[in-house]
Amino acid sequence: MPSAISGAPHAHIPSNEECGIRDVWKQNLEEEFRTIRKVVQKYHYVAMDTEFPGVVARPVGEFRSTADYHYQLLRCNVDLLRIIQLGLTFMDDDGKTPPGYSTWQFNFKFNLSEDMYAQDSIDLLQNSGIQFKKHEEDGIDPIDFAELLMSSGIVLVENIKWLCFHSGYDFGYLLKLLTDQNLPPDESEFFDLLHIYFPNIFDIKYLMKSCKNLKGGLQEVADQLELRRVGPQHQAGSDALLTGMAFFKMREVQHTNDFHITPVAHDVLFRYLLEHTMNLKPTISCIHLLSRPAYNGGPAPDESAIISSGNGTGNTNSTEQFTSSAYMVTPPNTPGMAKSDAASLSNRHTSISNSFG
């Protein structure tokens, strides 16, 4: 296994098995969690990354602040979409990984014929090697995963330190999995839940504020730190492993340069992350949600959905109204819809506290 302070980039990219990334499907889910429950007793740093099907909606209406808008953007997309992959990498206090597998890549059930997505995001993931047919047939049920995660010793405990990179949406999807609920309409409730499930979060994007020589996305930061990636980029396992490596390398090279590694308040952290979220633009047809649709048999939202179908050029030709249940059961004529269209989610003018500042 590469340590967190591996040397210069290398031409060879090992397979998941070679680099200690364990693929988890529904068939081996329970077995792998038995191993994780043992690993976490010694390895208290958990680096995390997710892959999700893009950003397909934007909130419309009145907002109390820019921060309120950013949270509602996250909330409406997480409520509408399904997670595709989650990567977890385990490290000790020195950045060392366990013998054998260090990283578990959880592959969730996802159906391109039924689930909503942004086409450009799916294209990127397919080009990175994600097998959507296998996700459809062998993907993990979110309920089964959440039950095992709750008893894993990873969440709801103070001694686990979560490492991530620009993780607003990642934690949104994790909270949705763990609670089997849509995200709360009030951002202060979101922060309360976040602190309960994940008391200590270190986000590299935020920590980079103290490292003026580091900039860009995860891969750019890794290149600047002379870290080599193992496994395919844009898969959650490889990205989680690289995130953990980057954190410990930053801690090593910046320890004399005022590098702050104490966790900050969750509202301060996520205000910064959400306001600096770039390139997350809605990419499917116009959806006015007058209520949130039911998700995976979970709690039903309180309104109905209107879908306006486009002709692929961004122009709207027709509008159809569905009940929330029919909207989720009946996929659009073209799965994923047209990436050139826009999407919107209705905001109910709920009074939302300004926890982002």
MOBELTA-V225908 format. One record per backbone hydrogen bond with DSSP energy under -0.5 kcal/mol. NH is the residue of the N-H (numbers start at 1). CO is the residue of the C=O. Records with the same first field share a line. If there is no record, write none. Layout:
NH->CO  CO
This chain:
4->95
6->3
14->12
19->15
20->17
21->16
22->20  103
23->21
24->105
26->138
28->25
29->25  26
32->28
33->29
34->30
35->31
36->32
37->33
38->34  35
39->35
40->36
41->38
42->39
43->39
44->42
45->91
46->44  161
47->45  89
48->163
49->87
51->85
53->82
54->52
60->345
69->65
70->66
71->67
72->68
73->69
74->70
75->71
76->72
77->73
78->74
79->75
80->76
81->77
84->51
85->51
86->106
87->49
88->104
89->47
90->102
91->45
92->96
95->92
98->90
101->99
102->20
103->20
104->88
105->22
106->86  104
107->24
108->84  106
109->140
112->110
114->111
115->111
118->53
119->117
121->118
122->118
123->119
124->120
125->121
126->122
127->123
128->124
129->126
130->125
132->130
135->131
136->132
137->133
138->134
139->135
140->107
145->141
146->142
147->143
148->144
149->145
150->146
151->147
152->149
154->149
155->149
156->197
160->157
161->44
162->160  200
163->46
164->202
171->167
172->168
173->169
174->170
175->171
176->172
177->173
178->174
179->175
180->176
181->176
187->185
189->186
190->186
191->187
192->188
193->189
194->190
195->191
196->192
197->193
198->194
200->160
201->199
202->162
203->201
204->164  202
207->203
208->204
209->206
210->207
211->208
214->211
221->217
222->218
223->219
224->220
225->221
226->223
227->222
231->14
235->232
239->235
240->236
241->237
242->238
243->239
244->240
245->241
246->242
247->243
248->244
249->245
250->246
251->247
252->248
253->249
254->250
255->252
257->254
259->254
260->258
261->259
269->265
270->266
271->267
272->268
273->269
274->270
275->271
276->272
277->274
278->276
281->279
283->55
286->308
288->306
289->287
290->288  304
291->304
296->294
298->295
299->180
301->292
305->322
306->288
307->320
308->286  306
309->307  318
311->315
317->309  315
318->309
320->307
322->305
327->323
328->324
329->325
330->326
331->329
335->333
337->334
341->338
344->287
345->58
346->289
347->60
352->350
355->353
357->354
